[in-house]
Amino acid sequence: MARARAQALAEPPNQCGWFAVVQVWQRASHRRTLLHLEQQVVTHGTAGDTLPVGTAHGVSGLDFFVSRSHSARLIDLVTLLSPTRVVTSKQLVSHDSNNSSYDVRHTFTMELCPVCRDREREEVMKREREEEE
């Protein structure tokens, strides 16, 4: 899976058909928010516009390889469903100086806020409050 992801990132955009990658990450011990988000994306039909949807090793997240216009719709949908922080960047892949055309890859990194707490964390906070009293 990691090898296929690395090959997709290395290919020029005109060969593999995508010009933007939307990375959705979550820093939490559970994946409930990501699973809910994935279900909502499929329900709203935005997943039909994506190429492979995969999870990265060691980090809980999803990668959507899409066109530039579809990435804007996907970002709008995710920000409606969950509080997020979006970081955008772009990278020049190639350019033709004869006709002034540029191939640019856009990367949108979205970090989801952990909306639901773990029960363990709630119990620890409850014990701390009881000790203070």
HUTA-V727270 format. One record per backbone hydrogen bond with DSSP energy under -0.5 kcal/mol. NH is the residue of the N-H (numbers start at 0). CO is the residue of the C=O. E is the energy in kcal/mol with one decimal. If there is no record, write none. Layout:
nh->{NH:NH}
co->{CO:CO}
e->{E:E}
This chain:
nh->{4:5:6:7:8:9:10:14:15:16:18:19:20:21:22:22:23:23:24:24:25:26:27:34:35:36:37:38:39:40:41:42:43:44:45:46:47:48:49:50:53:53:60:61:62:63:64:64:65:65:70:71:72:73:74:75:76:77:78:79:80:81:84:86:88:90:92:92:93:95:96:99:100:102:103:104:105:106:107:108:108:109:109:110:110:111:111:112:114:121:122:123:124:125:126:127:128:129:130:131:132}
co->{0:1:2:3:4:5:6:11:11:12:65:65:105:63:20:107:21:61:22:109:59:111:25:30:31:32:33:34:35:36:37:38:39:41:40:40:44:45:46:64:51:62:58:23:53:21:51:62:19:63:66:67:68:69:70:71:72:73:74:75:76:77:110:108:106:104:90:102:102:100:94:95:95:93:101:90:18:88:20:86:106:22:107:84:108:24:109:82:112:117:118:119:120:121:122:123:124:125:126:127:128}
e->{-2.0:-2.3:-2.1:-2.2:-2.0:-1.5:-1.4:-1.3:-1.5:-1.9:-1.1:-2.2:-2.2:-2.8:-0.6:-3.1:-0.6:-3.0:-0.6:-3.2:-1.9:-0.7:-1.0:-2.5:-2.5:-2.5:-2.6:-2.0:-2.2:-2.4:-2.0:-2.4:-2.5:-0.8:-1.4:-1.1:-0.7:-1.5:-1.3:-1.9:-0.6:-0.9:-0.8:-2.6:-1.5:-2.5:-0.7:-0.5:-2.2:-0.8:-1.8:-1.3:-1.4:-2.4:-2.4:-2.1:-2.2:-2.5:-2.4:-1.4:-1.6:-2.1:-1.5:-2.6:-2.0:-2.7:-0.5:-3.1:-1.3:-2.8:-0.6:-0.8:-1.4:-3.3:-0.6:-2.9:-2.6:-3.2:-2.8:-3.0:-0.6:-3.8:-0.6:-2.5:-0.5:-3.3:-0.6:-2.2:-1.3:-1.9:-2.4:-2.2:-2.3:-2.2:-2.4:-2.3:-2.1:-2.1:-2.3:-1.8:-1.4}
